[in-house]
């Protein structure tokens, strides 16, 4: 098995590498919401009235539409 190393040259296992990758992906998704005005309106609307935007859910900082994860229109994930 090929061993991976972090930025400081320390060896990391496969599980650590996956965990860091997932954490980075989560941060990119979460940050993509920051400047997306339409998505911010949906998030705010759901906080005010849970019966609004029934197809949207917000769980653990991630927005979903009909169970699919939404990436905001702003951020590094959008080309």
ROTINU-571068 format. One record per residue: residue number from 1; x, y, z of N, C-alpha, C, O in turn. Coordinates in Angstrom, 2 decimals, padded with zeros to 5 digits. Atoms other than C-alpha are relative to their C-alpha. Layout:
REM residues N
<num NUM; nxx X; nyy Y; nzz Z; caxx X; cayy Y; cazz Z; cxx X; cyy Y; czz Z; oxx X; oyy Y; ozz Z>
...
This chain:
REM residues 79
<num 1; nxx 000.84; nyy -001.18; nzz 000.00; caxx 000.00; cayy 000.00; cazz 000.00; cxx 000.89; cyy 001.24; czz 000.00; oxx 001.87; oyy 001.32; ozz 000.74>
<num 2; nxx -000.75; nyy -001.25; nzz 000.09; caxx 001.28; cayy 003.44; cazz -000.92; cxx -000.40; cyy 000.90; czz 001.16; oxx -001.59; oyy 001.21; ozz 001.33>
<num 3; nxx 000.28; nyy -000.86; nzz -001.14; caxx 001.57; cayy 005.64; cazz 002.17; cxx -000.07; cyy 001.45; czz -000.43; oxx 000.73; oyy 001.89; ozz -001.25>
<num 4; nxx 000.18; nyy -001.43; nzz 000.28; caxx 000.37; cayy 009.25; cazz 002.01; cxx 000.62; cyy 000.80; czz 001.13; oxx 000.79; oyy 000.31; ozz 002.24>
<num 5; nxx -000.60; nyy -000.88; nzz -001.00; caxx 001.94; cayy 012.18; cazz 003.83; cxx -000.72; cyy 001.34; czz -000.01; oxx -001.16; oyy 001.81; ozz -001.05>
<num 6; nxx 000.64; nyy -001.31; nzz -000.08; caxx 000.46; cayy 015.43; cazz 005.08; cxx 000.99; cyy 001.09; czz -000.35; oxx 002.12; oyy 000.79; ozz -000.75>
<num 7; nxx -000.85; nyy -001.14; nzz 000.36; caxx 001.90; cayy 018.92; cazz 004.50; cxx 001.28; cyy 000.07; czz 000.82; oxx 002.26; oyy 000.68; ozz 000.39>
<num 8; nxx -001.17; nyy -000.03; nzz -000.87; caxx 004.34; cayy 018.41; cazz 007.36; cxx 000.86; cyy -001.25; czz -000.16; oxx 001.83; oyy -001.44; ozz 000.57>
<num 9; nxx -000.78; nyy 001.20; nzz 000.26; caxx 005.63; cayy 015.11; cazz 005.97; cxx -000.36; cyy -001.18; czz 000.88; oxx 000.29; oyy -002.23; ozz 000.80>
<num 10; nxx 000.42; nyy 001.10; nzz -000.87; caxx 003.85; cayy 012.98; cazz 008.56; cxx -000.86; cyy -000.98; czz -000.79; oxx -001.68; oyy -000.57; ozz -001.61>
<num 11; nxx 000.76; nyy 001.02; nzz 000.69; caxx 002.43; cayy 009.69; cazz 007.33; cxx -001.44; cyy -000.01; czz 000.50; oxx -001.70; oyy 000.07; ozz 001.70>
<num 12; nxx 001.41; nyy 000.10; nzz -000.37; caxx -001.35; cayy 009.49; cazz 007.25; cxx -000.60; cyy -001.23; czz -000.64; oxx -000.21; oyy -001.62; ozz -001.74>
<num 13; nxx 000.65; nyy 001.19; nzz 000.53; caxx -003.53; cayy 006.45; cazz 006.77; cxx -001.11; cyy 000.36; czz -000.98; oxx -001.47; oyy 001.53; ozz -001.12>
<num 14; nxx 001.05; nyy -000.21; nzz 000.99; caxx -006.22; cayy 006.02; cazz 004.13; cxx -001.24; cyy 000.64; czz 000.61; oxx -001.84; oyy 001.53; ozz 000.01>
<num 15; nxx 001.19; nyy -000.56; nzz -000.64; caxx -009.02; cayy 006.77; cazz 006.58; cxx 000.21; cyy 001.47; czz 000.32; oxx -000.72; oyy 002.27; ozz 000.15>
<num 16; nxx -000.29; nyy -001.41; nzz -000.26; caxx -007.34; cayy 010.03; cazz 007.62; cxx -000.09; cyy 000.82; czz -001.27; oxx -000.62; oyy 001.93; ozz -001.27>
<num 17; nxx 000.02; nyy -000.71; nzz 001.28; caxx -006.94; cayy 011.02; cazz 003.98; cxx -001.44; cyy 000.22; czz -000.47; oxx -001.78; oyy 001.29; ozz -000.96>
<num 18; nxx 001.40; nyy -000.12; nzz 000.39; caxx -010.62; cayy 010.33; cazz 003.26; cxx -000.71; cyy 001.01; czz 000.88; oxx -001.49; oyy 001.83; ozz 000.39>
<num 19; nxx 000.64; nyy -000.93; nzz -000.94; caxx -011.71; cayy 012.22; cazz 006.38; cxx 000.36; cyy 001.43; czz -000.35; oxx -000.51; oyy 002.31; ozz -000.32>
<num 20; nxx -000.41; nyy -001.36; nzz 000.35; caxx -009.68; cayy 015.27; cazz 005.36; cxx -000.64; cyy 000.45; czz -001.31; oxx -001.01; oyy 001.61; ozz -001.45>
<num 21; nxx 000.61; nyy -000.33; nzz 001.28; caxx -011.06; cayy 015.12; cazz 001.82; cxx -001.48; cyy 000.32; czz 000.18; oxx -001.98; oyy 001.28; ozz -000.39>
<num 22; nxx 001.42; nyy -000.24; nzz -000.25; caxx -014.67; cayy 014.88; cazz 003.04; cxx -000.20; cyy 001.31; czz 000.73; oxx -001.12; oyy 002.06; ozz 000.41>
<num 23; nxx 000.09; nyy -001.27; nzz -000.73; caxx -014.10; cayy 017.75; cazz 005.48; cxx 000.20; cyy 001.18; czz -000.94; oxx -000.51; oyy 002.18; ozz -000.83>
<num 24; nxx -000.26; nyy -001.08; nzz 000.97; caxx -012.70; cayy 019.91; cazz 002.65; cxx -001.20; cyy 000.16; czz -000.93; oxx -001.59; oyy 001.28; ozz -001.25>
<num 25; nxx 001.17; nyy -000.04; nzz 000.86; caxx -015.65; cayy 018.99; cazz 000.41; cxx -001.17; cyy 000.65; czz 000.72; oxx -001.87; oyy 001.48; ozz 000.14>
<num 26; nxx 001.08; nyy -000.58; nzz -000.80; caxx -018.11; cayy 019.86; cazz 003.19; cxx 000.18; cyy 001.52; czz 000.11; oxx -000.78; oyy 002.27; ozz -000.05>
<num 27; nxx -000.28; nyy -001.43; nzz -000.12; caxx -016.44; cayy 023.25; cazz 003.69; cxx -000.29; cyy 000.73; czz -001.30; oxx -000.82; oyy 001.84; ozz -001.28>
<num 28; nxx 000.26; nyy -000.63; nzz 001.30; caxx -016.64; cayy 024.00; cazz -000.04; cxx -001.49; cyy 000.12; czz -000.26; oxx -001.96; oyy 001.15; ozz -000.74>
<num 29; nxx 001.46; nyy -000.03; nzz 000.16; caxx -020.35; cayy 023.10; cazz -000.15; cxx -000.59; cyy 001.08; czz 000.90; oxx -001.37; oyy 001.92; ozz 000.45>
<num 30; nxx 000.53; nyy -000.96; nzz -000.98; caxx -021.08; cayy 025.12; cazz 003.00; cxx 000.33; cyy 001.44; czz -000.41; oxx -000.54; oyy 002.31; ozz -000.34>
<num 31; nxx -000.40; nyy -001.35; nzz 000.39; caxx -019.14; cayy 028.16; cazz 001.78; cxx -000.67; cyy 000.46; czz -001.29; oxx -000.83; oyy 001.66; ozz -001.52>
<num 32; nxx 000.66; nyy -000.38; nzz 001.25; caxx -020.87; cayy 028.06; cazz -001.61; cxx -001.36; cyy 000.65; czz 000.24; oxx -001.90; oyy 001.30; ozz -000.65>
<num 33; nxx 001.30; nyy -000.59; nzz -000.33; caxx -024.09; cayy 029.13; cazz 000.15; cxx 000.12; cyy 001.47; czz 000.39; oxx -000.87; oyy 002.20; ozz 000.31>
<num 34; nxx -000.18; nyy -001.31; nzz -000.62; caxx -022.63; cayy 032.33; cazz 001.56; cxx -000.51; cyy 001.16; czz -000.85; oxx -001.20; oyy 002.04; ozz -000.33>
<num 35; nxx 000.36; nyy -001.12; nzz 000.86; caxx -023.19; cayy 034.64; cazz -001.42; cxx -001.09; cyy -000.35; czz -001.01; oxx -001.34; oyy 000.42; ozz -001.93>
<num 36; nxx 001.09; nyy 000.39; nzz 000.88; caxx -026.02; cayy 032.76; cazz -003.14; cxx -001.30; cyy 000.56; czz 000.56; oxx -001.89; oyy -000.01; ozz 001.48>
<num 37; nxx 001.15; nyy -000.73; nzz -000.53; caxx -028.91; cayy 035.18; cazz -002.59; cxx -001.26; cyy -000.85; czz -000.03; oxx -002.01; oyy -000.88; ozz 000.94>
<num 38; nxx 001.21; nyy 000.82; nzz 000.12; caxx -031.63; cayy 032.83; cazz -003.85; cxx -000.02; cyy -001.11; czz 001.05; oxx -001.05; oyy -001.36; ozz 001.67>
<num 39; nxx -000.07; nyy 001.08; nzz -000.99; caxx -030.46; cayy 029.99; cazz -001.62; cxx -000.10; cyy 000.55; czz 001.42; oxx -000.70; oyy -000.10; ozz 002.28>
<num 40; nxx 000.14; nyy -000.63; nzz -001.32; caxx -030.14; cayy 032.34; cazz 001.36; cxx -001.46; cyy 000.31; czz 000.30; oxx -001.91; oyy 000.17; ozz 001.44>
<num 41; nxx 001.43; nyy -000.26; nzz -000.19; caxx -033.79; cayy 033.33; cazz 000.82; cxx -000.73; cyy -001.28; czz 000.38; oxx -001.62; oyy -001.26; ozz 001.23>
<num 42; nxx 000.63; nyy 001.28; nzz -000.32; caxx -034.79; cayy 029.66; cazz 000.89; cxx 000.34; cyy -000.42; czz 001.42; oxx -000.55; oyy -000.84; ozz 002.17>
<num 43; nxx -000.43; nyy 000.37; nzz -001.36; caxx -032.76; cayy 028.97; cazz 004.05; cxx -000.73; cyy 000.85; czz 001.04; oxx -001.25; oyy 000.32; ozz 002.02>
<num 44; nxx 000.69; nyy -000.89; nzz -000.93; caxx -034.22; cayy 032.01; cazz 005.79; cxx -001.49; cyy -000.30; czz 000.04; oxx -002.10; oyy -000.33; ozz 001.12>
<num 45; nxx 001.42; nyy 000.33; nzz 000.07; caxx -037.72; cayy 031.17; cazz 004.60; cxx -000.35; cyy -001.26; czz 000.77; oxx -001.38; oyy -001.31; ozz 001.44>
<num 46; nxx 000.23; nyy 001.26; nzz -000.74; caxx -037.44; cayy 027.64; cazz 006.02; cxx 000.11; cyy 000.22; czz 001.51; oxx -000.59; oyy -000.43; ozz 002.28>
<num 47; nxx -000.15; nyy -000.26; nzz -001.44; caxx -036.31; cayy 029.03; cazz 009.40; cxx -001.23; cyy 000.74; czz 000.54; oxx -001.61; oyy 000.55; ozz 001.69>
<num 48; nxx 001.17; nyy -000.75; nzz -000.42; caxx -039.31; cayy 031.35; cazz 009.53; cxx -001.27; cyy -000.86; czz -000.07; oxx -002.10; oyy -000.82; ozz 000.84>
<num 49; nxx 001.20; nyy 000.82; nzz 000.20; caxx -041.92; cayy 028.91; cazz 008.20; cxx 000.43; cyy -001.37; czz -000.55; oxx 000.82; oyy -001.49; ozz -001.71>
<num 50; nxx -000.45; nyy 001.33; nzz 000.40; caxx -041.13; cayy 025.18; cazz 008.09; cxx -000.83; cyy -000.60; czz -001.13; oxx -000.40; oyy -001.55; ozz -001.78>
<num 51; nxx 000.86; nyy 000.50; nzz 001.07; caxx -044.01; cayy 024.63; cazz 005.66; cxx 000.30; cyy 000.65; czz -001.35; oxx -000.32; oyy 000.31; ozz -002.36>
<num 52; nxx -000.41; nyy -000.66; nzz 001.23; caxx -042.37; cayy 026.86; cazz 003.07; cxx 001.10; cyy -000.83; czz -000.67; oxx 001.91; oyy -001.45; ozz 000.02>
<num 53; nxx -001.04; nyy 000.74; nzz 000.75; caxx -040.21; cayy 025.26; cazz 000.35; cxx 000.07; cyy -001.46; czz 000.46; oxx 001.12; oyy -001.92; ozz 000.92>
<num 54; nxx 000.11; nyy 001.36; nzz -000.53; caxx -041.34; cayy 021.73; cazz 001.22; cxx 001.01; cyy -000.98; czz -000.60; oxx 001.36; oyy -001.97; ozz 000.04>
<num 55; nxx -000.96; nyy 000.92; nzz 000.62; caxx -038.91; cayy 020.08; cazz -001.22; cxx 001.43; cyy 000.20; czz 000.49; oxx 002.31; oyy -000.59; ozz 000.18>
<num 56; nxx -001.33; nyy -000.32; nzz -000.50; caxx -035.92; cayy 021.67; cazz 000.55; cxx 000.13; cyy -000.44; czz 001.46; oxx -000.80; oyy -000.29; ozz 002.25>
<num 57; nxx -000.30; nyy 000.32; nzz -001.39; caxx -034.32; cayy 020.38; cazz 003.75; cxx 001.39; cyy 000.56; czz 000.33; oxx 002.24; oyy 000.72; ozz -000.55>
<num 58; nxx -001.28; nyy -000.53; nzz -000.49; caxx -031.45; cayy 021.74; cazz 005.83; cxx 000.41; cyy -000.88; czz 001.18; oxx -000.27; oyy -000.91; ozz 002.20>
<num 59; nxx -000.45; nyy 000.91; nzz -001.04; caxx -029.47; cayy 019.25; cazz 007.89; cxx 001.51; cyy 000.05; czz 000.10; oxx 002.22; oyy -000.14; ozz -000.88>
<num 60; nxx -001.44; nyy -000.05; nzz -000.27; caxx -026.03; cayy 019.61; cazz 009.47; cxx 000.73; cyy 000.97; czz -000.92; oxx 001.85; oyy 000.70; ozz -001.36>
<num 61; nxx -000.64; nyy -001.03; nzz 000.82; caxx -025.31; cayy 022.74; cazz 007.44; cxx -000.07; cyy -000.23; czz -001.49; oxx 000.46; oyy 000.57; ozz -002.25>
<num 62; nxx 000.08; nyy 000.33; nzz 001.42; caxx -026.10; cayy 021.11; cazz 004.09; cxx -001.44; cyy 000.13; czz -000.46; oxx -002.36; oyy -000.41; ozz 000.16>
<num 63; nxx 001.32; nyy -000.15; nzz 000.59; caxx -029.05; cayy 022.10; cazz 001.93; cxx -000.24; cyy -001.14; czz -000.99; oxx 000.68; oyy -001.57; ozz -001.69>
<num 64; nxx 000.38; nyy 001.05; nzz 000.95; caxx -030.89; cayy 019.43; cazz -000.04; cxx -001.31; cyy 000.39; czz -000.68; oxx -002.18; oyy 001.02; ozz -000.08>
<num 65; nxx 001.25; nyy -000.12; nzz 000.75; caxx -033.55; cayy 019.57; cazz -002.72; cxx -000.40; cyy -001.40; czz -000.41; oxx 000.31; oyy -002.06; ozz -001.16>
<num 66; nxx 000.48; nyy 001.36; nzz 000.25; caxx -035.58; cayy 016.37; cazz -002.89; cxx 001.11; cyy -001.03; czz 000.25; oxx 001.37; oyy -001.91; ozz -000.57>
<num 67; nxx -001.05; nyy 000.91; nzz -000.49; caxx -032.78; cayy 014.57; cazz -001.00; cxx 001.35; cyy 000.12; czz -000.72; oxx 002.29; oyy -000.59; ozz -000.37>
<num 68; nxx -001.27; nyy -000.19; nzz 000.71; caxx -030.06; cayy 015.76; cazz -003.42; cxx 000.72; cyy 001.22; czz 000.58; oxx 000.09; oyy 002.25; ozz 000.82>
<num 69; nxx -000.78; nyy -001.09; nzz -000.57; caxx -027.27; cayy 017.95; cazz -002.05; cxx 000.09; cyy 001.15; czz -000.99; oxx 000.30; oyy 000.95; ozz -002.19>
<num 70; nxx -000.06; nyy -001.22; nzz 000.82; caxx -027.30; cayy 021.52; cazz -003.34; cxx 001.35; cyy 000.68; czz 000.21; oxx 001.78; oyy 000.88; ozz 001.34>
<num 71; nxx -001.17; nyy -000.86; nzz -000.06; caxx -024.13; cayy 023.41; cazz -004.17; cxx -000.48; cyy 001.40; czz -000.36; oxx -001.18; oyy 001.58; ozz -001.35>
<num 72; nxx 000.40; nyy -001.38; nzz 000.26; caxx -024.64; cayy 027.17; cazz -004.00; cxx 000.58; cyy 000.49; czz -001.31; oxx 001.53; oyy -000.08; ozz -001.84>
<num 73; nxx -000.41; nyy -000.55; nzz 001.28; caxx -024.23; cayy 029.28; cazz -007.12; cxx 001.30; cyy 000.78; czz 000.05; oxx 001.79; oyy 001.23; ozz -000.98>
<num 74; nxx -001.26; nyy -000.73; nzz -000.17; caxx -021.12; cayy 030.96; cazz -005.72; cxx 001.00; cyy -000.91; czz 000.69; oxx 000.61; oyy -001.78; ozz 001.47>
<num 75; nxx -001.04; nyy 000.78; nzz -000.68; caxx -017.82; cayy 029.47; cazz -004.63; cxx 000.86; cyy -000.78; czz -000.95; oxx 000.67; oyy -000.72; ozz -002.17>
<num 76; nxx -000.99; nyy 000.71; nzz 000.81; caxx -015.03; cayy 027.24; cazz -005.85; cxx -000.54; cyy -001.23; czz -000.71; oxx 000.12; oyy -001.75; ozz -001.60>
<num 77; nxx 000.56; nyy 001.18; nzz 000.66; caxx -017.32; cayy 024.36; cazz -006.84; cxx -000.63; cyy 000.33; czz -001.34; oxx -000.80; oyy -000.55; ozz -002.19>
<num 78; nxx 000.64; nyy -000.42; nzz 001.23; caxx -018.95; cayy 026.37; cazz -009.60; cxx 001.05; cyy 000.57; czz -000.93; oxx 001.81; oyy 001.47; ozz -000.57>
<num 79; nxx -001.03; nyy -000.39; nzz 000.96; caxx -016.83; cayy 026.79; cazz -012.69; cxx -000.17; cyy 001.29; czz -000.66; oxx 000.67; oyy 001.68; ozz -001.48>
